[in-house]
Amino acid sequence: MALQIRSGNSDDVVASGRILYEAFTHIAEAHSFPSDFPSIEFGEQIAGYLLGNPGFASFVAEDGGQQLGINFLDERGVITGVGPIGIDPTIQNSGVGRQLMDAVINRSEQIDARGIRLLQDVFHNRSFALYTKLGFTARTTAAVMQGPPIANDIGDRSVRPATMDDLGVCGALCELTHGHDRNGELRDAIESGGASVVEETSGIAGYTTGIGLVGHAVVRSNEDLKALISAAPEFTGPGFLLPTGNAELLNWCMGEGLRVEKMMTIITSGFYQNPTTPYLPSVLY
């Protein structure tokens, strides 16, 4: 195989969407789980967004002009997030995934990122082995939670849409919790109308870029997370990610009728600080 790795572009949307759909569906169905990419059209939608977003780098693996794989790197912060990565199921285990991972690792080094992170499905043993060989460290697991909206009374807290004026406070809270801010993602979420903050009498107590697979949240307490989750009209995508070490919140969610769809592993390389307050990761980290 005369494999070449190049940057992605808008001409790759159709092939990338097909590969993402087929790759995720193939491995999910093999383990009796629903796919994160329910259709080719959804794959094309995600590929089109990421290939057109200047905050993401993209890498295409091809042989003789035929696309065999795609990988993305979120560069909107000092920590880069990997994915989604998809390999044509007909050439799985041929080394294409390794080369696409090498490409994002090299790119992270070139832009002096402080660390690289990703989440992978617990049932996908081969990908876990690959990331371990590449020097990544498994930190914890997270449950993908889904179910009907909760809409509980949130007491003396209030939830409202986030604005650009909130960036400073939210960034400082994330810096305290994780050792870095995620203002690049928060800024995009504010512009798209998907970000919210939770307030109490002393001011902003936390924020989220969306209660769903691609959103993250950072708060001062579990009560603040309960308020953000309760205010969500739906849990987008397969659901939101909840670190399983937060037993109090996990039990509360299940008591409110939410279910665990699947488990994912948070994997890191480079800088990592054990979170100091409750949080929800995104599918990137």
C-alpha positions in Angstrom: 0.0 0.0 0.0 1.5 3.4 -1.1 -0.3 5.3 1.6 -0.1 9.1 1.7 -1.3 11.4 4.4 -2.4 14.9 3.4 -4.5 17.7 4.7 -8.2 17.5 4.2 -10.3 19.9 2.2 -13.9 20.5 1.1 -13.6 18.0 -1.7 -13.3 15.2 0.9 -16.7 15.7 2.5 -18.5 12.9 0.7 -15.8 10.2 1.1 -15.1 11.3 4.6 -18.7 11.1 5.6 -19.1 7.6 4.1 -15.9 6.4 5.9 -17.0 7.8 9.3 -20.4 6.2 9.0 -19.1 2.8 7.9 -16.2 2.7 10.4 -18.3 3.7 13.4 -21.2 1.5 12.4 -19.0 -1.5 11.7 -17.3 -1.5 15.1 -20.5 -0.6 17.0 -22.6 -3.3 15.5 -19.9 -5.9 16.0 -20.3 -5.2 19.8 -24.1 -4.8 19.6 -24.1 -1.0 20.3 -25.8 1.7 18.2 -23.5 3.8 16.0 -22.6 7.4 16.8 -23.1 8.0 13.1 -26.6 6.8 12.3 -26.4 7.5 8.5 -24.1 8.4 5.7 -25.8 11.8 5.5 -25.0 12.5 9.2 -21.4 11.5 8.5 -21.2 14.0 5.7 -22.7 16.7 7.9 -20.1 16.2 10.6 -17.3 15.9 8.0 -18.4 19.1 6.3 -18.5 21.0 9.5 -15.1 19.9 10.6 -13.4 20.2 7.2 -14.8 23.8 7.0 -13.9 24.8 10.6 -10.6 26.7 10.9 -10.3 25.5 14.5 -9.7 21.9 13.3 -6.9 20.4 11.4 -7.8 17.4 9.2 -5.7 14.5 7.8 -6.7 12.2 5.0 -5.1 8.8 4.3 -5.3 7.8 0.7 -3.8 5.2 -1.7 -3.8 6.0 -5.4 -6.3 8.7 -5.0 -8.7 6.5 -3.0 -9.5 7.8 0.5 -9.0 5.2 3.2 -9.2 7.1 6.4 -9.8 10.5 8.0 -8.7 12.1 11.3 -9.3 15.5 12.9 -7.6 17.6 15.5 -9.3 20.3 17.6 -6.8 23.2 17.9 -9.0 25.7 19.6 -7.1 25.5 22.9 -3.8 24.8 24.5 -5.0 21.1 24.8 -5.8 19.5 21.4 -8.6 17.0 21.0 -8.4 14.0 18.6 -11.3 12.8 16.5 -13.4 11.6 15.1 -11.0 9.1 13.4 -12.4 6.7 10.8 -10.8 3.9 8.8 -12.4 2.1 5.8 -13.5 -1.2 7.4 -12.2 -3.1 4.4 -8.6 -2.2 5.4 -8.9 -2.3 9.2 -5.7 -3.3 11.0 -3.4 -2.4 8.1 -1.6 0.5 9.9 -3.7 3.3 8.5 -5.0 4.3 11.9 -1.5 4.4 13.3 -0.3 6.8 10.6 -3.3 9.1 11.1 -2.6 9.2 14.8 1.1 9.9 14.1 -0.1 12.9 11.9 -2.2 14.5 14.7 0.5 13.9 17.3 3.1 15.5 15.0 0.7 18.4 14.4 0.2 18.9 18.1 4.0 19.1 18.6 4.3 21.6 15.8 1.8 24.0 17.4 3.3 23.5 20.9 0.1 22.1 22.4 0.4 21.4 26.1 -1.3 18.0 25.7 -3.4 15.8 23.5 -6.6 14.1 24.6 -9.4 11.9 23.3 -12.2 9.6 24.3 -12.6 6.0 23.0 -15.3 3.4 23.3 -14.5 1.0 26.1 -15.6 -1.9 23.9 -13.1 -1.0 21.1 -10.1 -2.9 22.5 -7.9 -2.5 19.4 -8.1 1.3 19.6 -7.3 1.3 23.3 -4.2 -0.8 22.6 -3.1 1.5 19.8 -3.4 4.6 22.0 -1.5 2.9 24.8 1.3 2.0 22.4 1.4 5.6 21.3 2.1 6.8 24.8 -1.4 7.8 26.0 -2.6 7.2 29.5 -6.1 6.1 30.5 -7.4 8.5 33.2 -11.0 7.5 33.9 -14.1 6.2 32.4 -17.2 8.2 31.5 -20.8 7.0 31.0 -22.8 8.3 28.1 -26.2 9.3 29.7 -29.4 9.6 27.7 -33.1 9.8 28.5 -36.0 12.2 28.7 -35.4 15.9 29.8 -35.5 16.3 33.6 -36.8 19.8 34.1 -36.4 19.8 37.9 -36.8 22.8 40.1 -33.3 24.2 40.5 -33.9 26.1 43.7 -32.0 29.3 44.1 -29.9 28.8 41.0 -30.8 30.1 37.5 -29.6 29.0 34.1 -29.3 31.5 31.2 -27.6 31.7 27.7 -23.9 32.5 28.0 -22.6 35.7 26.4 -19.1 36.9 25.4 -19.0 38.9 28.6 -18.9 35.6 30.6 -15.7 34.3 28.9 -13.4 35.7 31.6 -15.2 34.2 34.6 -15.9 30.8 32.8 -12.3 30.6 31.6 -11.0 31.2 35.1 -13.2 28.5 36.5 -12.0 26.0 33.9 -8.4 27.1 34.6 -9.0 26.3 38.3 -10.6 22.9 37.5 -8.4 21.6 34.6 -5.3 23.9 34.6 -6.3 25.5 31.3 -9.3 27.2 29.8 -11.4 26.0 26.9 -12.5 29.4 25.8 -12.1 28.6 22.1 -14.8 26.0 22.3 -16.9 28.2 24.6 -16.7 31.1 22.2 -17.9 29.0 19.3 -20.8 27.6 21.5 -21.8 31.2 22.5 -21.9 32.2 18.8 -24.0 29.3 17.9 -26.4 29.8 20.8 -25.5 26.5 22.5 -23.7 27.7 25.7 -25.3 28.3 29.1 -24.2 29.5 32.5 -25.6 28.6 35.9 -25.8 31.4 38.5 -26.3 31.5 42.2 -26.3 34.5 44.6 -22.6 35.0 44.4 -22.5 35.0 40.6 -21.6 32.5 37.9 -21.1 29.0 39.3 -20.4 27.1 36.1 -21.0 26.8 32.4 -21.6 24.3 29.6 -21.1 24.4 25.9 -24.1 22.0 25.6 -25.4 19.0 27.5 -24.5 16.4 24.9 -21.7 14.4 23.4 -19.8 17.3 21.9 -20.4 19.7 24.8 -18.5 20.0 28.1 -19.2 21.6 31.4 -17.3 23.0 34.4 -19.0 24.0 37.7 -18.3 24.6 41.3 -20.5 21.9 42.7 -22.8 19.0 41.7 -25.8 21.1 42.5 -24.6 23.4 39.7 -24.3 20.5 37.3 -27.8 19.3 38.3 -29.1 22.7 37.4 -27.5 22.7 34.0 -28.7 19.2 33.2 -32.2 19.9 34.4 -32.4 23.0 32.2 -31.4 21.1 29.1 -34.3 20.6 26.7 -32.6 17.5 25.4 -29.3 15.6 25.6 -27.9 16.0 22.1 -26.4 13.1 20.1 -26.1 9.8 21.9 -26.1 11.7 25.2 -23.8 13.6 27.6 -20.6 12.2 29.2 -20.5 11.8 33.0 -17.3 10.7 34.7 -18.1 7.5 36.6 -16.0 8.6 39.6 -18.7 11.2 40.4 -21.0 8.6 42.1 -23.3 11.2 43.6 -24.2 12.7 40.2 -24.4 9.4 38.5 -26.8 8.1 41.0 -28.9 11.3 40.8 -29.1 11.0 37.0 -30.2 7.3 37.1 -32.7 8.2 39.8 -34.1 10.8 37.4 -34.7 8.1 34.8 -31.6 8.5 32.7 -29.8 5.4 31.4 -26.2 4.5 30.6 -25.9 4.1 26.8 -22.2 3.0 26.8 -18.9 3.6 28.5 -15.9 5.6 27.2 -12.3 6.0 28.4 -10.7 9.4 28.8 -7.2 9.1 27.5 -4.4 11.8 27.7 -0.9 12.6 26.6 1.1 15.5 27.9 -0.2 17.9 30.5 -3.0 16.7 32.7 -4.4 18.0 36.0 -6.7 15.9 38.1 -10.0 18.0 38.0 -10.6 19.9 41.2 -14.3 20.5 40.8 -17.2 18.6 39.1 -17.2 18.6 35.3 -18.6 16.9 32.2 -16.1 16.1 29.4 -16.9 16.3 25.7 -16.2 13.5 23.3 -12.9 15.2 22.5 -11.8 15.5 26.2 
